Amino acid sequence: MVVGRNRNAQLVIDKSAIYDNISAEINRLDDKTEMFMVVKANAYNHGAVQVAQIAKAAGATGFCVAILDEAIQLREAGFVDEPILVLGITDVEDLPLISKYNIDVTVSSVEWVKQANQVFEDLKLKNKIKMFLALDTGMGRVGLQTTNEVDEFLEFINSKENNLLLDGVFTHFSTADGKNTDYFNFQYQNFEKLMKCFKTKPRYVSVANSATSLWHKMTGSNMIRFGVAAYGLNPSGTVLASPIALKPAMSLTTELVYTKQVQPGRSIGYGATYTVADDQWIGTVPVGYADGVRRSMQGFKVLVDGHLCPIVGRVCMDQFMVKLPYKMNPGTEVVIFGKQAGKEITLQQVADQCGTIHYEIACGFTERLPRVYK
């Protein structure tokens, strides 16, 4: 998809907000705990390389991504020494790339490491394969679940240390952002039980994503995986108050491209779902669901010249219409979320309107919207 550079519509990324969010959390960590910045999915659509640069300047010592290509992107962008962990499962066939770019990969089975060792020897790869063992303590996604599995894994790894290096171990909590901690405690007990299999702990032990790091004090861990909170978004939505003042980093701004007065009885948009009851000024905004502005945002209010103006009619693929309080000129700024004239619309409010979470909204904006960094 082409980037819309000749249209006034953009995601504005506040670099200082990301820096401040990361710094605030690092200041809460003890001296022995490192932060890996999570920049998967193009840094939650904030721009992976740009965010990685900010995170490194703020004190992050490594990065987490979801797929191997994202890790390679960082290496080729100049992050040559920092640990980069691929959180998803990577195919054994990609071992030459893993070795070449010195990437840490997540492993979740003994079969994978046996195959990897054989491929390493067959291809005579140079760099050791560095791995993080995933422990499934109750998330149900990836990872070993029993002490027998972990014992078998460690027995093989310890016999093949020349080729395969266990760099870390981690788990992921499914309810760290909730008020009820019963299942969280269940998972942590499982983690402690599985960790007893290790006679010597690897370099990194990680139990904390953003939510765990913000709301749970953990022992035996020396690395956090800081994700959504770094972008100024509360991992729990509105359930728990963040212990640090999170600063939202992303805004979506555009402009009115056309305004007109519509007579009573006329309807707006596909399906004629909104009919004008009296003389109304209607403005057209040049973004739509092809940009990630969802159809379910009909009725949501955006900021236009300091006024909260409702989206009327269905959101189109490339445009939507708003009801204006008076005649406004084309070129007037529209803020879909962000700040304008002392007022603010949050990504959480957008998510509430769409019946989802802010993670999904942020990741849903397409590349047709350019990212502008300030």
N, C-alpha and C positions, 0 to 999 in steps of 0.2 A: 504494500500500500504506500502510495506517495505521501510525503510529508507536506502538509499544507502551509507552506511558508509565505504564500501570497494571500493569506486570509488572516484577519485579526481574530485568532482564536488559538489559545495556547495554555498548556499547563505551566504554571509558574512555580519554580522550585526554590525555596528559601534555604540556601546553603547554611546560613548561620543557625537556623532552627535545628537542622540535623546535627551540626557540630555541638550545639548546646545540649541537646537531648543525650547525645553520646557522652559528653563530658560529665553531665550530671549523674549518669549511671556509673561511670567509671569511678567517680569520687565516692560512691557508696560501696565499692568493692574493696576487699582487703588486698594487700600488696602481692599476694601469691595467686590472685585470680586474674586471668586474662579475659579480654573480650574479643570474640570473633564477630565481625559485623555480617549480618545476613543480607546479601545483595542478590538473592535469587529473583527470578521473574523481573529482570531489569530493575533490581532494587525496588520491588513493589511499584514499578512504573516510574520511579524517580530518576532512573539513569544509573546503571550499575557502575560504570567507570567513574563517573563524577562523584557518586556517593562513596565509592571505595577511597577516592582521594581525600574526601572530607573526613571519613572515618579514620584513616591512617593518621591524618593530622591531629585528630582529636584523641588518639591514643589506642585505637584498636590494633591488635597485633596479628590478626588473621581474618579470613573471610569464609563464609558458608554460601554455597550455591546449591541449586537443585539438580542440575545436569552437567555433564562433562563439558559441553560447549560453553557454558557460562564460565567455567573455570578457565578454559583456554582463552576466552575473551579477556579476562583479567591479566593472565600472564602476558598476552600479546600487547596489552595496554601499558606494560611496564612494571607490573607487580611480580617481580621475579623471585623474591626471597620469602615473602610472607606465606604461611601455610594457607592452603585453600582446600576446604573440605566439601566434597560433593555429597549431599545428604541423601540423594536417591541412589538406587541400585544401578551400577554401571556394568555394561556387558564385558565379559572377559576378553572378547575380541578387540576391545579398545585398549588393551594393556600397553601396546606400543605408544599410544598417545599419553596414557597415564604416566608412563615412565619418562617419556620425552619432556613433558611439562611439569613433572615432579608434583603431581596432584595427590592429595589424600582422598581415598574413596571409602565409602561405607560398605561394609561386608555384613552379610546376614545369614551365611550358611557355611558349613565346613566344605561342602561341595565346591563353592566358588573359590575358596583359597587353594584347594587341591588342583583345580583346573588352572588357576592363575599361576601357581608354581610351575606347572608343566609347561605352560605357554612361555613363561619367563625363561626357562631352561632351553626350550626349543628355539626361541628367537634370540637367545643370548643378549637379553636387554641389559642396559648399563645401570640405570638407577633402580634402587630397591623400590618395591611397591609398598607405599605407605598406606596404612589402613586404619579406619576407626571401626571398632566392632559395635554394632547396634544391638542393644538389649531391649526386647519387647517386654516391658513390665506391665502392660495393660492398655497400650494405645492400639494394638492390633494392626499395625501397619507393616513394619519390618523389624527384624531382630530375633535373636535367640531368646527362648523362653524359659529353659530349664538349666539347672546346674550341670546335668549330664551333657547337654549340648555345649555349654561353655567349656567344660573340662575337655571334651573332645577337640574343640576348636583350639584351645590353648596348647594342648599336647602336640597338635600338628604344627602350629605356628612356632613353638619353641624348638622343634626339630628342623625347621626350615628358615632359621633366622637370617641366613645369608641372602635370601631372595625376598622375603616378606617381612616387613617391619610393622608391628602393631604400634601405631602412633597414638591411639586414643581409644576411648570407650565412651558411649553416650546412651542416654535414654530420652524419652520425650513424654511429658505428662499431658493427659487429655483434659484435665479439669483444673489446671493451675490458675485459671482466670475466674473461678467460681467461688461463691461463699461457702458451700459445703465442701469440706476437705476430706471426707471419708475415703473417696476413691483415690484422691491424691496420696493420702497416707498409705493406702493399700499398694499403690505403685512404688512408693519410696521404699517400703518394706521389701518388696520384690527386688528392687535394685540393690539394696544392701545385701540381700541373700545371694544374688548372683555375683556381686563383687567379692564375696568371700572366696570365690574360686581363684582369684588372682593372688599369687604369692608376691608378685611385684606389680605394682600398678604401672600402666603405660604413662607416657609423657602427659597426656591430657585426659582428664576425667570430667565429663560435662553432663549435667542434669538440667541445666536451666536455659529455657528460651526466655523471651521478654517477660512473660507472665510469671514464670517461676522466679526469675531474678528480682522482679519488682515486689512480689508478695510473699515469698517463702525464703527463709534462711536455711540453706542447705550445708551439710558437712560432707567432707570427702570429695569435693568438686573444686577444680581449679580453672575452669573455663566456662564462660557463658556464651550463648548464641543469641545475640541481641538483634532483634528484627523489627517488628512493627512499631514498637515504642520509639525507636530511633527516628522514625518518620513523624513523630508527634501524635500517634494514634494510640489510644488506650486499648490494650489487648482484650479487656473485658467488655468493651463497649461502654455501657453505663453502669455495670454491676458493681465494680469496685473503684474506689478513688485511687488514683496513682500517687505513690509517695514522692514523685518528682513532678514538677510542673512541665508537662509535655507541650511542646510548641509544634503545632501542625506545620508541615513543610510544603504541602502542595495546595495550590489554588488553581481554579479553572476560570479564566477570564476571556471575554469576547466582546462583541458590540452589537448594537442594533444596526441592521443593514437596510431596513425599510420600515416605514411607519405609515399608517393610514387610519382614517376614521371609518368605522363600519356601522352601517345602519341596523336598527332593530330587525330581527327576523333572519339575518344572515348567520351562517354557521362558519366555524373555523376548523380547518384540518380534515383529514381522512375520517370518514364515517359520520361526519357532522355531529360529533359528540358534544360540542359546545356551541350554543346558539346565543347570539347577542340579544340582550333584553332591552337595552337602550343604546343611545349613541356612545360608542366606546372607541378609544384609541388603542390600536393593536400594533405591536411591534414584532418584527421578524428577526430571529437570531440564527446565525449561519452554522449551527452545529446540530447534530442529531445522533441517532443510535449507531450510525457508522463511525462516530467518534467516541462512543461509549456513554452517551447521554441516553439513558434508558427510556423506553416508552412508558414505563410505570412512573415516570416523573411528572406525568400530567397532573396538574393541580399543585405541584410543588412551587414554592415562591423563590424567585431569584432576585438579586439586587440590581436595580437599574436606577442610576442617579440617586442613590441613597434610599430608594423605595423598595419594599418587598412586593414584587409583582408576580402574580400567579401565571404558570404555564397553562394556556388554554388550548383545547383541542389536543389531539394526539401528537406526540413527538414523531416527526418524520425522520427519514434516513439521514437527511443533511440539514434540516432546519427545524425550529420550533417557534411557536408564537407566544407572546405574553400580552396580558392586559395591562395597559399603562394608565397611570392616574391622570395624565394630561398629555398634550402633544409633546413629543420628544423628537429630536433630530437624529437621523442616521449618524452613526459614529459614537453615540452615547455608550459608555462602558456598561457591560453586563458582567456581573460576577455570579457564576453558578454555585460555586462555593469558595469561601475565602472572605476577605474583609473589604468593606467599602463604606466610607462616610461614617465611621465609628460603629458600624454594624457588622455582624459576622454570621456566615452560614457554614456549618461544619460538615465534614465528610460523613460524620456519624448521622447527622440529620438527613443527608441524602440516602444513606443506607437504611435508615428507619422508613423513609418514604417508599423505598423499593423492596422492603421486607427481607433485607439481607444484612451482611456485615460490611464494615468499611474496607476490610481487606479486599473483598471481591469487587467493590466499586473502584478502588484505586487501581487494581490490576486490570480492570476492564476497559480502560481508555486506550484507544488505538494509536498507532504510530502516525496517523494523519494529523494528530495534534502535536506540534513541536513542543519540546521542553525548553523553557527559558529559565536560566539560572541567575539568581540575584544574590 
